[in-house]
């Protein structure tokens, strides 16, 4: 059951970041897009290594 809560929390965070990426793309703010993608990569790598 704990795994499901962690998955839901990760999914919610991922959705928030994806929405920010979409907004930044619509605004052609590619620096922000790159920053957000880098943060997702770092977070995911950290989760995998934990």
Sine and cosine of phi, psi and omega as CSV:
sin_phi,cos_phi,sin_psi,cos_psi,sin_omega,cos_omega
0.00,0.00,-0.60,0.80,0.01,-1.00
-0.89,0.46,-0.61,0.79,0.03,-1.00
-0.87,0.49,-0.62,0.79,-0.01,-1.00
-0.91,0.40,-0.65,0.76,0.02,-1.00
-0.89,0.45,-0.66,0.75,0.02,-1.00
-0.90,0.43,-0.66,0.75,0.02,-1.00
-0.90,0.44,-0.69,0.73,0.00,-1.00
-0.90,0.44,-0.68,0.73,0.02,-1.00
-0.88,0.47,-0.69,0.72,0.02,-1.00
-0.89,0.45,-0.67,0.74,-0.01,-1.00
-0.89,0.45,-0.66,0.75,0.02,-1.00
-0.90,0.44,-0.69,0.73,0.02,-1.00
-0.90,0.44,-0.69,0.72,0.01,-1.00
-0.87,0.50,-0.69,0.72,0.02,-1.00
-0.88,0.48,-0.68,0.73,0.03,-1.00
-0.86,0.51,-0.70,0.71,-0.03,-1.00
-0.93,0.37,-0.65,0.76,0.04,-1.00
-0.88,0.48,-0.62,0.79,0.06,-1.00
-0.90,0.43,-0.63,0.78,0.06,-1.00
-0.91,0.42,-0.64,0.77,0.03,-1.00
-0.89,0.45,-0.70,0.71,0.01,-1.00
-0.86,0.51,-0.71,0.70,0.01,-1.00
-0.89,0.46,-0.70,0.72,0.01,-1.00
-0.90,0.44,-0.62,0.79,0.05,-1.00
-0.90,0.43,-0.67,0.74,0.01,-1.00
-0.89,0.46,-0.54,0.84,0.01,-1.00
-1.00,0.00,0.06,1.00,-0.01,-1.00
0.84,0.55,0.57,0.82,0.04,-1.00
-1.00,-0.10,0.97,0.24,-0.12,-0.99
-0.93,0.35,-0.43,0.90,0.08,-1.00
-0.90,0.43,-0.68,0.73,0.04,-1.00
-0.91,0.40,-0.64,0.76,0.04,-1.00
-0.86,0.51,-0.74,0.67,-0.01,-1.00
-0.88,0.48,-0.66,0.75,0.02,-1.00
-0.88,0.47,-0.72,0.69,-0.02,-1.00
-0.91,0.42,-0.65,0.76,0.03,-1.00
-0.91,0.41,-0.67,0.74,0.05,-1.00
-0.86,0.51,-0.66,0.75,0.03,-1.00
-0.90,0.43,-0.66,0.76,0.05,-1.00
-0.88,0.47,-0.68,0.73,0.01,-1.00
-0.88,0.47,-0.74,0.67,0.00,-1.00
-0.87,0.49,-0.72,0.70,0.01,-1.00
-0.88,0.47,-0.69,0.73,-0.03,-1.00
-0.92,0.38,-0.68,0.73,0.05,-1.00
-0.87,0.49,-0.65,0.76,0.03,-1.00
-0.89,0.45,-0.66,0.75,0.02,-1.00
-0.91,0.41,-0.61,0.79,-0.01,-1.00
-0.93,0.38,-0.63,0.78,-0.05,-1.00
-0.98,0.21,-0.31,0.95,-0.05,-1.00
-0.95,0.31,0.00,0.00,0.00,0.00
